[in-house]
Amino acid sequence: MIISVDFVKSKFDEFNQQMFDGKLSSLPIKLSSARTYLGQLRFRRKRKLFGGWKYCDFQLIISNKIQIEKQVVEDTILHEMIHYSILSNQLMDSSSHGKLFRSKMLDLNQRFNRNISIRHRFTKEEQDRDVEHRLHYICVSKFIDGKLGITIAAHARLLYLWDALFAIPKISETDWFVSHNPFFNRFPRSLKPKVYKITEKDLRDNLADAYRLRRVGDKIYIIK
């Protein structure tokens, strides 16, 4: 579905009355082009005069980059509204999705037949809808046991990751490529040496048009 600020606001108001007794104050709602999350509750944390923290300046952020079903959007809004309910009441949970969050999530799921979850896992169909062509710096890592992994490097961290990934003890070799294939949009851009599993077939099919990269000192060259 096409997500708009008006839609998110109307659902916030509807769910506020229906599930939160109308106790949540209105807050700024913004759309994001993020690919790695569907929703976020942003806020500031201020230290109180006599100790502890006060949570304030809340914003509800919903990503409209990947086309997803209406119910998933609604459950994402509800997920962030639970966070908002906890923090705006200055309550302290046991973790970011701790006992308070899970208790409210289970209650809403049961009473209103919702499917709110801790984390939304994008389906292959959802990922395939992201067809924007972007520049990807790709490290393919081969582990000692023969398994393959992939890292999409943020451009500003390319040289750092080039060294850091190769230095991981369980990795036997690394190869670097550059590609505009939308398949790689589904992987987050890494600032740290994090490797994601990938099959040999997915690599073979989606690196067919990629160019290999070569490093000489602090310079990176495309091998055509």
N, C-alpha and C positions, 0 to 999 in steps of 0.2 A: 504494500500500500504506500501511497505518497503521504509522508509525515509533514505536518505543518505545526507552527506554534499554536494556531487556533485549535487544532485538534487536541494537542497535548493539554492546553489550558482547559478545554471543555471536559476532558476526561479527569483531570485533576480535580476540578470542581465537583463533578459527578461522584467520584470515588471518595472525596472528602466528606460529602454529606452522607453517603451510603455506608462507608466503612470506618470513618474516623470521627464520626459525630460532629462534623463541621468544625473541628477544633484546629485544623491546620491553617495558618495564615497564608495568604497569597504570596508568591515569590516569583522572581524573574525566571522566565523560561526561555531557553536558547537551544538552537539546533547546532549539531556538530557534524563534521565530515569524518569523524573517527571510524576506523575499521575494526579496532580491537576491543571496543565495548559498545553496548547498546545505550546505556544510560549512566549518568553520574549525578551525585549530589555534591556540589561544591560548596564550601563554607570556609569561614575564617575561625581560627581558634585564638582567643585572647586570654591571657593569664589574669586571673582575678586578684584583687588587692590582697586578700588574706589566704591565698593559695587556691589551687584548682584551676579549672578552665571554664570559659564561657564560649559557647558555639553561636556564631552569628553570621550575617551576610550570606544567606543561603541562595543558591541558584540550582535550578533543575535543568540538566543538560541531557538531550536525547539525540542520538545519532540518526541521521537520515541518509547515510551513505549506502547502506545495503538494504535492499527491498526485502521486508519480512512481513509475515502475516499480521493482521490487525490484533489478534489476541496476544501475540508475542509482544507487540508494542504496548498494549494495555498492561500486561503483566510486568513489563519493564518499568512503566510509570509507577505501578504499585510497589515494586521493589524499592525504588528510590523514595517513595512516600513513607515507607516504613522507616528507612534511615532518617528521613526528615522528622517524623514523629518522635523518634528516640532522641535525636540531637537537639531539636528545638525545645524539648522539655528538659534539656540539660541532664539527661540520664546517661549513666556510664554502663555500657555493655561489656561483656566478658572478652569480646574481640570484635572485629569489624562486622562479622556475621555471627554474633554470639547468641547467648540464651534469649535475650530480649527480642532480637531480630527473628530468630527461628520460631519462637513462640507465637509472635504476631503473624509471621508468614504461614505457619500451619493453620492458625485460626482462620485467616482469610481464605486460604485454599479450601478448607473444609466447609465453612459457612456460605461461601459465595461461588463455589465450584471453579476456583481459579487454578492456575498452574504456575504460580510464582516460584522461582527457584533461586538458589544462591548464585549460580552462574549460568548464563545461556551459552550452550555449545552450538556454534553455527553448523547447520547441516551443509552437506555438499551442494544441495540445490541453492541455498542462500549464498554460499560462497561463489558459486558459478554465476550469480547475477551481477557480481562486481566485474565489469568488463572494461574498466578504464585502463588505458595504456599508461604505465608509469615506468620510470627508470629504476631498475633493481640491480644492486650489487650483491651477487650471490656467492656464498661460500658453500661448496659441497664437501662435507667431511666424511672420510671413511674411517670407521672404528676398527680396532684390532680384531674384533669378532666378525668383521665383514659387513656389518650394518651401515646404513648411510644416514646422514643427517644434513640439514640445511640451515643456513643462517642468512637472513637478509640484512645487510649492514647499513646503518645510517651513514650517509656520505661523510659526515664530519668525524666518524669513528672508524673509517675504512682502514687506515694504516694500523691503528691500535688493534682492531679485530683480526687483521691479517696475521699479526704476531701472536695474539692471545689465543686464537683458536688452534693454531698449529702447536702451541705449547701444552695443550690439554693432554695428559698422559695417555688416555684411552684412544686418542685419535692418531692414526698411523699416517694419514696424508690428507692434504686439502687442495682443492682446485677452485679457482675463482672465475666467475663469469659475469657478464652484463647482459641484461635482457629487458624487453618491454612487455613480456608476456603477462596478461592479466591473471594467469594462474597463480603467480607469486604474490598477488595482492593479499591473499589469505594469511600470509605470515607477517607477524609484526616486525617493524624495523628495529633492529637490535642496537642498543648502546653498550651492552655487555656480552660476553661470549656465551650465549645461550644457543643450543642446537636443538632443532626440531626433527623428529623422525620423518622419513620420506621413503617411498618405495623406489626401487630401481626403474620400474615402468614409468612412474610419474616424472622422474627426472629425465629419462630418455625421451618421453613424449614432449616435455615442455622446455627442454634445453636445446631442441633441434635447431632453432634459429638464433641461439645465443652466441655471443662472442667470448672467447677466452681472454682472461686478463693476465698480464705479466707485470711483475714489480721489479724495478731497478732502483735501488736505494729508496728514496721517498717519492718516487714517481711511479704512477700506474699507467700502463699502456694497454690498448686494445689490440689483440692479435686478429687480424682479418685474413 
